[in-house]
Amino acid sequence: MFPTLNATGDLLFLERFSVRFQKVNVGDIVVACSPENPRVLICKRVLAVEGDSISVLPEPYAQDAAKNVLIPKGHVWLQGDDPYKSRDSRHYGPVPYALLQGKVQLRIWPPHSWKKF
Amino acid sequence: MFSDIARKFCQVFNLFCCVHVFHAHVGQLHYVVGPSMFPTLNATGDLLFLERFSVRFQKVNVGDIVVACSPENPRVLICKRVLAVEGDSISVLPEPYAQDAAKNVLIPKGHVWLQGDDPYKSRDSRHYGPVPYALLQGKVQLRIWPPHSWKKF
């Protein structure tokens, strides 16, 4: 999620109401259970919600290989801000909404980079 | 008088915390309605006890009945049987009638294949694909109600 979040680690505050009442919007940063490993949490940005159609570049370099993906019902498209280093929905497809754990609201640590998202 | 009210409030709050911890981490009661698991479960409704340890420690096996969040609607819980786990290859009939249309599906890492016992009435992984393991909520252990059909799964 570089440069939005530090690669060395950030302490974030998530709130769960947005996820519980399905108020997650495009552009929000969320934490979710990984679809590939249930013991791992991932932090990505929501780029599309159910019903949207998103144009996806499987490889950031290959501009002419873009394909359109329709997000199915009950799913969202998660993608990291750094497309070269992120493993996200481009690799494992749309993520079911029920996997979302919370929406990132604040960065608390490091203290000099305190930020409200 | 206020100390009595405060004491009662603390007792109720403690009870709520205990119930919440049990519900979230040990086991839950769920009333499951629907025809998709007929004849194993009644279409008119069963009260089931789920335990959460199996799911938490990834001890769910093929043949277990589980309750999971629906991948199509996060507000809905589904009750299905696990037919395959990650790494397995399962032969799927998209339509129960069409024997010659079977296709092999390889279950990806971190996913399971859920299917109802009644293939004609169930909407399951044949329609929405393998389900991420993290959506599983609990493994069904007991049927408590109706009392004459008490059963350990």
Interface residues (C-beta under 8 A of the other chain):
Chain A: Q22 C33 S34 P35 E36 N37 P38 R39 P72 K73 G74 H75 Y92 V95 P96 Y97 A98 L99
Chain B: Q58 C69 S70 P71 E72 N73 P74 R75 P108 K109 G110 H111 Y128 V131 P132 Y133 A134 L135
